[in-house]
Every structure is written in C-alpha cells, then in structure tokens.
Amino acid sequence: MEVNPQHHPLGRLMKPVLIVGVIGVAILIAGALLLSIELALRAWLLGFAFVSTIAIGCLVLLMIHTLTGGVWGLIIRRIVEAGASTLPWLIAFSIPVLLGIHSIYEWSHADVVASDPILQHKAAYLTQGAFSLRTIGYFVIWSVMAYLLIGWGRSFEKDRGALTLTKMRRLSAGGLIVMALTISLASVDWMMSLEPHWFSTMYGLSFIVGCLLSAMAFSIIVASRTWVEGHYGSIFPAKKFRDLGNLQLAFVMLWAYTAFSQFMLIWYGNLQEEVPYYLRRTHGVWGWIAVTLIVFHFFLPFFMLLMRSIKDRPQVLRLVAAWILFMHAVDFYWLIGPAFGESGAAFWVYGAALVAAFGLWAAIFFWYLGRASLLMEGDPWIRERVEAGKFNREVVGHG
C-alpha cells in the first residue's frame, strides 16, 4: 500500500462520499419539484443542523483534549481537527436556511407577529436580519478559534514551545465558555424558534450534549476504520479504544439525562404553553419514534457500551458508534418534523436532505483529513512508540 506519511490514508474516501452527497442532493431536488420547495427547505434545516453538531462537537473535543491531554485524544486528534476545519464551509450550508427563512420560521412573517402578543415580546430578538447575522457570526467565531487552535497545535508539534502550549490552553479554556454560550444561542435560533411559543432552559444544554455525542461517534467510526485497515501499526493497541467507548457512554447517559429532565420538568409544570410540544411528539408516528429513541438511542447503546469486550474491539465499537450517529439523526428528525405538522409521510425528503448534507460535509472533512499527517509524531508519547518500533512504516505502507 503506497501512502504518503504526510497524508492521512482515509483522505481517499472524499470522492465516494461526495458522490453519495450529490445523489442526496438530486433526490432532494426531486422532492422539491414533486412535493414542494418549502418541504425541501425544511428538510435541509435537518441536514444542516445535523452536520453542524458534528463539526461543532469536534471543536469542543479538540479544546477539551488540549486542556486535559490523554491518549484518547491522540487517537482522534487529526479527526477532530479535520472536523473543526469544516466550520467555515457550514456558512454555505446555512444559505438555503437563510434564504428560505419565510418557509421555515413563522416568526419571520410580520402579519403573524402583529397578531400574536407572545411573538411581539420576542420580536427584538427574532428578526430575519439578526437571525442571519447571528448564524454567520457563530460560524465566524468558531472558525477563528478552530484556525488558531489547529495552527498553534501544528507549531507545537514541531517546536514543543511552552509559550505556544500556554496560548493553546488559554484559548481552549476561554473558548469552552464561548462555545457553551454560542452553541446554546444557535440551538435557540435554529431549532427551538421553530415553535416560538415554546421554550426550555434545558434545550441549549441538550443541544451541546448532542454535539459531543455525535462528534465522538463520528470520530470513533473514522479512527476505528483507520485501525482496522492497519494504518496505526501497533501504536494504539485495541484496548486504547476503551477510553473512547467510555466517553461515548458518558455522552449517551448525558443525552438521556438532559432529554428526560426536560420532559419531566414540562410534565410536572403542566403549563399550557409548554405541554403541546410533547403532545405533538407523543402521538401517531411521532410517538412510535419517541419509543424508538428511548430504546435504541439510550438503552441499547448504554448496555452495549457497558461491556468491555465491545469497547476493546474497535471493529465492533465502530458499529455501535455508527448506530448512535444514526439515532442522533432520527432524534433531530423527531425534534424538527413535528414543528411543521409533518405526519411522517414525507420522511424520504428529510432522509435525502440528511444524506445530501452529510455526504457533502463528509467530502470536505475527508479532504482536510487527507491533507493532514496520520500521526502527531511530535508528541512524546507517539515518538517513543515510533522509536520503539510500534509503527513500522514499511509494513503499513508509510515508507
């Protein structure tokens, strides 16, 4: 296998996933022509929000690893760097949402606001111009932090400078606070404002957990594929993936905790403005999806990730992570679809939007991944193992 050591071998997947994304776009366009453009725009919001959570989560994981260190982060460092690098591109992904704002958000209609006292109280925040500026602003802030952190990280790998490390840690410490605030606001703008009469103080936290959950699942999938193909040599033994499995388990539990807490508080409060949110999501097909989420987005991965035999086998852990990522997409469909009064009959349009957005985003991700080296060879832990012969370049094709 001929692979340049300065380029991650999975960069070759860029073209296949791009083709998948283009097929998704074609089906989405067909849905727009056969059904309605409004439906396609609403479906695109699902795809846009889904891929955004992965990219945002990658940046948060990058900051956490910069502060805490640990071998778990060395395994996925290049992956989360590539994921965070895609953030500027997501401005382009948001354009259909910004242009189709009148088809997606009822608060964007002046006549609706004029006849609704609740929306009038929120009119200073929920305006088309402010929504667009905030959305672009979020991605600019996140992109600048990702650019600085990745750039300083590459410099630190070469010179191990103490000043560079200090800058990285300061940016990560302050950046996590900025991320918490901006992700919460983004979740309110993009998703909670779909039903502007409803609100939840848990929504932002739940969205943040979703970012971490999806980013970790995606990172495990890519890292496990790299390990299974033998590109890591014996630098990362299979048991090193146990830490990634443990973190994934923690995020699954956090997701269940925030989702249940939000439901319990609204059920206990029993307020007229809040209850309809769950009534829409617990009847008909949405009720069955809610049960599916409880069983397959929490209980199944929870019990599977309790097993050390699964976490110590990257090829099996990858399947669990892929399932979690799939259920995360189903969760977003459950959150967004009922807001438009959808019955579930047009699920294929939402599915096409997910495939389109994920395929196009993954192509950009693998392009960045292919431009990065496979390993952080400047890291002392990795350098020691390379010198100890744990990474045989000739065997794994990095010669």
FILOSE-763910 format. One record per residue: residue in three letters; x, y, z of N, C-alpha, C in turn. Coordinates in steps of 0.1 Angstrom, whole numbers, plus 5000, padded with zeros to 4 digits. Each point is the difference from the previous one (the first is absolute). Layout:
BEGIN
ALAXYZXYZXYZ
...
//
This chain:
BEGIN
MET500949885000499150125000500950125000
GLU499850094990500950124999499250125006
VAL500550045012499350115006501150105005
ASN499850134997500950105004499850025015
PRO501150005008499950015014499450145004
GLN500150104991499550135004498550014997
HIS499449904995498650004997499249895006
HIS498950035007499249895006499449914989
PRO500249875001499549914989498550004997
LEU499250045010498650004997499550124992
GLY501050094997499650114991499549954987
ARG500349884996499549944988498549994999
LEU499350015012498649985000499250124996
MET500750114997499450124996499049994988
LYS500549944990499249984988498849915002
PRO500149895006498849915002498950085008
VAL500450065011498950075008499550124992
LEU500850064992499550124992499049954990
ILE500249884994499049944991498749985008
VAL500149945012498849985008499350135003
GLY500750105003499450135002499350064988
VAL500649984989499450064987498749924997
ILE500049875003498849924998498950055009
GLY500450035013499050055009499450144996
VAL500950084994499550134995499049984989
ALA500349904991499149984989498649955005
ILE500049915010498749955005499350125007
LEU500850085007499350125007499450094990
ILE500750034989499550084990498749944994
ALA500049874998498849934995498950025009
GLY500349995013498950025010499550145000
ALA500850104997499650144999499150014988
LEU500349944989499250014988498749925001
LEU500049885006498849925001499150045011
LEU500550055011499250035011499950155002
SER501150065006500050155002501450045003
ILE500350124996501350065004500150035015
GLU498950045006499950025014500449885008
LEU499549884996500449885007501549974998
ALA500550024988501449984998500950095009
LEU499650125001500750105009500049965014
ARG498849955005499949965014500849875002
ALA500049914990500949885001501550045001
TRP500350104992501550045000500450055013
LEU499150075008500350045013500449885009
LEU499449894998500349885007501549964997
GLY500349994987501349964996501150105004
PHE499750134999500950105005500350005015
ALA498949985008500249995014500849885004
PHE499749894993500649875003501650014998
VAL500450044988501450014998500750115008
SER499250105003500650115009500449945013
THR499149925006500349945013501349925000
ILE500349934989501249925000501250104999
ALA500050104992501150094998500350085013
ILE498950055006500150075012500649925011
GLY499449875001500549915011501549974998
CYS500549994988501449974997500850125006
LEU499650124999500850115005500050005016
VAL498849965006500049995014500949895005
LEU499949884993500949895004501550044999
LEU500350084989501450054998500450085012
MET499150095005500450095011500149925013
ILE499149905002500149925012501349925000
HIS500449954989501349925000501250095002
THR499950124994501150095002500250035015
LEU498950015008500150035014500449885008
THR499449884997500249885008501149914996
GLY500350004987501049904995499449865000
GLY500849904998499649865001500149944986
VAL500249875001500249924987498749994992
TRP498850015007498849994992499950124990
GLY500650115004499950114990501049994989
LEU501149935003501049984989499549914989
ILE499149915004499449914990499150084990
ILE499350095005499050074992500450154997
ARG501250045004500450144998499950054986
ARG500649924991499950044986498550014995
ILE499249915005498649994995499250125005
VAL500250045013499250115005500650134994
GLU501350014997500650114993499350024987
ALA499949894992499450014987498550045001
GLY499349945010498650045002499950145003
ALA500850065009499950145004500450094988
SER500849954991500450084988498950024990
THR499049925001498850014991499150115004
LEU500250065012499050105005499850124990
PRO501050064994499750114991499149964988
TRP500149874996499249964989498649995003
LEU499749995013498649985004499250134999
ILE500750114998499350134996499349984987
ALA500649934990499449974988498849915001
PHE500249905010498849915003498850075005
SER500350125007498950075006499250094991
ILE500650024988499350094990498649964997
PRO499749874997498649974997499150035012
VAL500449985012499250045012499850155000
LEU501050074998499950155001499150054989
LEU500149954988499250044988498649955002
GLY499849895006498649945001499450035014
ILE500450105006499650035014498550015001
HIS499450064990498550025001499349864999
SER500649904994499449874998500249915013
ILE500950055008500449915012499550065013
TYR500250135002499750065013498850094999
GLU498949975008498850095000500250145005
TRP501050015009500350145006500650094990
SER500349954988500650094990498950084992
HIS498849965003498950074993499450115008
ALA500150124995499650125007498549995004
ASP499149954992498650005003499749905011
VAL500849895001499849915011500450065013
VAL501250075000500550065012499050115005
ALA499450084990499150115004498849955007
SER499649874998498849955006500249915012
ASP501349995004500449915010500850075011
PRO499450025012500750075011501349945004
ILE500049865001501249945004501250024990
LEU499749994987501050034990500450145000
GLN499150095004500450145001501150035011
HIS499849925011501050025010501449944996
LYS500049914990501349944996500550074987
ALA499350104995500350064987501350064999
ALA500550055011501350075000501149904997
TYR499849885004501149904998499849924987
LEU498749964998499749924988499650084988
THR501150064994499850074987500849934990
GLN499750024987500749934990501450044999
GLY500350135001501350054999500949965012
ALA499450015012500849955012500349854999
PHE499049934996500249854999501149974990
SER500150064989501049984990501450045005
LEU500050125006501350055006500549915011
ARG499149955008500549915011500549874994
THR499249944991500549874994501450014994
ILE500250114992501350024994501050035011
GLY499650085010500950035010500549885008
TYR499149915003500449885007501149924993
PHE499849984987501049934992501350074999
VAL499950144999501350085000500749985013
ILE499450015011500649985013500649865001
TRP499249904997500549875001501249974991
SER499950054988501049984990501350075004
VAL500050125005501250065005500749925011
MET499249965009500649925011500649874995
ALA499349934991500549884994501350034993
TYR500050104992501250044992501250025009
LEU499850085011501150035009500549875007
LEU499049935005500449885008500749894992
ILE499549984988500749904991501350054996
GLY500150134996501350064996501049995011
TRP499750055012500949995011500349865003
GLY499149914999500249865003501149944990
ARG499950044988501149954990501350065003
SER500150125005501250065003500649935013
PHE499149975009500549945013500549864997
GLU499549934990500549874997501450004995
LYS500450124994501350014995501150055010
ASP499650105008501050065009499749985014
ARG498849945004499749975014500250135009
GLY499750114994500250135007499050025012
ALA500550045011499150025012499150114998
LEU500450114993499150114997498949964992
THR500349924989498949954992499049925007
LEU500549915009499149925008499150085009
THR500650115006499250095008498950064992
LYS500350054988499050074992498949904997
MET500349874996499049904997499149985012
ARG500649995012499249965011499150125004
ARG500550124999499250125003498850014991
LEU500349984987499050014990498949895002
SER500549885004499049895003499250035012
ALA500650055011499250035012499050114998
GLY500450114994499050104997499149964989
GLY500549924990499249964989498849915004
LEU500249925010498949915004498950085006
ILE500350115007498950095005499350074988
VAL500850044990499450064988499149904993
MET500549884999499349904993498749975007
ALA500049995013498749975007499050104997
LEU500450135000499050114998499550004986
THR501049994990499650014986499249884995
ILE500449885005499249884996498650015005
SER499850055013498750015005499250104992
LEU500550114997499350104992499749944986
ALA500949934994499849944987498849905000
SER500049925011498949905001498650075002
VAL500050125006498850075002499650064986
ASP500950054993499750064987499649904990
TRP500849894998499749914989498949905003
MET499849965012499049895003498950045009
MET500450065012498950035009499050104995
SER500550104992499150104995499149954989
LEU500149874996499049954991498650005006
GLU500049995013498750015008500250125010
PRO499850124995500450125009499250025012
HIS498949935001499250025013500649915011
TRP500849904996500649915010501450035003
PHE500449975012501450025004500449905011
SER501349985001500549915010501450045004
THR500350015012501350045005501049894998
MET499549884998500949884998500449984985
TYR499450074991500149984986501550024996
GLY500650115004501450024996500949905005
LEU499949965013500949895005499849874993
SER498749974997499849884992500650004986
PHE500050124994500650014987501549985001
ILE500650065010501549995002500349855002
VAL499349935008500349865002499849924987
GLY499050044992499949944986501250024992
CYS500650125001501250034992501149915004
LEU500249985013501149925005499849854997
LEU498749965001499649864997500349974985
SER499550084991500249984986501450014996
ALA500850095005501450024996500849885005
MET499849955012500749895005499649874992
ALA498849984997499649894992500650004986
PHE500050124994500750014986501549975001
SER500650065011501549985001500349855003
ILE499249935007500249865003499949924986
ILE499050044992499849934988501350014991
VAL500550134999501250024991501249945006
ALA500250025013501249945007500049854999
SER498949945002499949855000500349954986
ARG499550074990500249964986501550014997
THR500750105005501450024998500849885007
TRP499549975012500749895008499749874993
VAL498849974996499749874993500849984988
GLU500350114992500849994988501449985003
GLY500450025012501449985004500950114999
HIS499550124998500850124997500750055013
TYR499549965012500650055012501149905005
GLY500249894992501049915005499649945013
SER500950005010499749965014500150115010
ILE500050124994500150125009498950015010
PHE498849984995498850005008499449865001
PRO500349935011499449875002498550015001
ALA499349894997498550005000499450055013
LYS500749975011499450045013500150155002
LYS500850074992500050155001498750064996
PHE499249924992498750054995498950005012
ARG500449935011499149995011499650145005
ASP501050095001499850135005499050084991
LEU500149984987499050064991498649945002
GLY500049875002498749945004499450055013
ASN500950025010499550065012499450144999
LEU500750084992499650144997498650004993
GLN499949904990498849994993498949965009
LEU500249915009499049965010499650125009
ALA501050085004499650125008499150094992
PHE500350024987499250104992498649944998
VAL499949874998498749934999499150035013
MET500749985011499350025013499650145002
LEU500950104996499750145001498850044991
TRP500049944988498950034991498649955006
ALA500049885006498849955006499650095012
TYR501050045008499750085012499450134996
THR500650074990499450134997498749994993
ALA499849904992498749984993498949965010
PHE500349915009499049975010499750115010
SER501150085004499850115009499050104994
GLN500350034987499150104993498549955000
PHE499949874996498649955000499450005014
MET500749965010499549995013499550145005
LEU500950104998499650145005498850054993
ILE499949974987498850054993498749925004
TRP500249875002498949925004499550055014
TYR501050035009499650045014499450145000
GLY500650094992499450134999498650014994
ASN499849924990498749984994499550144995
LEU500850084994499650134996499550004985
GLN499050084998499350004987500950034988
GLU501050085003501050044989501049894997
GLU500249915010501149904998499549864996
VAL498949975005499549864998499849964986
PRO499550094991499849954986501249954993
TYR501250055004501249964994500249855000
TYR499749945012500149855001498749934996
LEU498950075000498849934995500249974985
ARG500650104993500249974985501049894998
ARG500949985009501049904998499849865007
THR498849995006499749875006498749944995
HIS499550054988498949944994500349964986
GLY499249904995500249964986501449944998
VAL500650024988501349944997501150065009
TRP499850135004501050065008500149935014
GLY498949955005500049935012500849874999
TRP499949934989500849884998501550044999
ILE500350114993501450044999500550035014
ALA499250075008500450035014500449875008
VAL499249904998500349875007501349944994
THR500150014987501249954993501350075006
LEU499950135002501150085005500449955014
ILE498949985008500349955014500849875000
VAL499549914992500549865000501450004992
PHE500050064988501249984992501050115000
HIS499650125006501050115001500650005014
PHE499349945009500649995014500349865005
PHE498949925002500249875006500949914993
LEU499849984987500949914992501550045000
PRO500350134996501450035001500650015014
PHE499150035010500450015014500549865005
PHE499249904997500449875005501249944992
MET500050044987501149954991501450065005
LEU499950135003501250075004500549975014
LEU499149935007500549955014500949894998
MET500049934989500849884998501450034996
ARG501049965008501450024996500449934987
SER499349884998500449934988499650074987
ILE499050095001499750084988500950124999
LYS500350075011500850124999501549964997
ASP500449885002501449964997500149954986
ARG498950004993500149954986499550114990
PRO501050074994499750124992499049974989
GLN500149884994499149974989498549985005
VAL499849965012498749995006499550145005
LEU500950075007499750135005499650104989
ARG500649984988499650084988498649984997
LEU499549885001498649974996499050075010
VAL500449995013499250075011500050154997
ALA501250054997500050154998499250044987
ALA500049924990499250034988498549995003
TRP499749915009498549995004499650125008
ILE500950055009499750125008499950124991
LEU500950014990499950124991498749994992
PHE499649884995498749994993498850045009
MET500049965013498950035009500150155003
HIS501150065000500150155002499350074989
ALA500149954987499350054989498549985002
VAL499649895005498649975002499450105011
ASP500850025010499750095011499750144994
PHE500950054991499850134994498750004992
TYR499849904993498749994992498850015009
TRP500149935011498950015010499850145006
LEU501150075001500050135006499450114990
ILE500449984987499750104990498749974993
GLY499749874996498949974991498650045006
PRO499749975013498750045006499850155000
ALA501150085000499850145001499350054988
PHE500149934988499350044988498749934998
GLY499649925010498749934998500249884991
GLU501249954998500249894991499449875006
SER499549924991499449875005501049894998
GLY501250034995501049894998499949944986
ALA499050044992499949944986501150054991
ALA500550115002501150064992501449985006
PHE500149895007501349975007501149984990
TRP499749964988501149974990500650134996
VAL499350115000500650134996500950045011
TYR499649985013500950035011501349915000
GLY499749874996501249914999500950044989
ALA499550054989500850054989500850125004
ALA499450095008500750125004501249965010
LEU499749905008501149955009501149944992
VAL499749924990501049934992500850114992
ALA499350104995500750104992500950095009
ALA499550045011500850095009501249925006
PHE499749875004501149935006501149964989
GLY499549964988500949964990500950124996
LEU499450124998500850114996501050055011
TRP499549995013500850045011501249905002
ALA499749874998501049905002501150014989
ALA499650044988501050024990501050115004
ILE499450115005500950115005500949955011
PHE499449925009500749945012501249924995
PHE499749904991501149914995501050084992
TRP499650114994501050084993501050065010
TYR499550055011500950065010500849885007
LEU499349895002500749895007501249954991
GLY499849994987501049964991501250094999
ARG499850125004501150104999500849995013
ALA499649935010500750005013500849875001
SER501050005008500849885002499249905008
LEU500449874999499249905007500150025015
LEU501350035005500250005014500650135005
MET499950035012500650125006501449955005
GLU500949994990501349945004500950095009
GLY499650135001500750085010499649985014
ASP498949925002499649985014501049895006
PRO500450035013501049915006499549865001
TRP498749985003499549865002500149924987
ILE499650074989500049944987501549984995
ARG500850105003501449994995500749885007
GLU499749985013500749895007499549864994
ARG498849994996499549884995500549984985
VAL500150114993500649984986501549965002
GLU500750055009501449975002500149855005
ALA499049965007500049865006499549904989
GLY499850054988499649904989498549975000
LYS499250085007498649975000499350044987
PHE500750084992499450054988501049974989
ASN499849894993500949954989499550064987
ARG500750104996499550074988500049914987
GLU501049915000500049914988498849905000
VAL499749955012498949915000498750064997
VAL499750125006498750074998500050094988
GLY501250004992500050084988500250145001
HIS500850045010500350155002501450024997
GLY500649934992501550014998500450104990
//
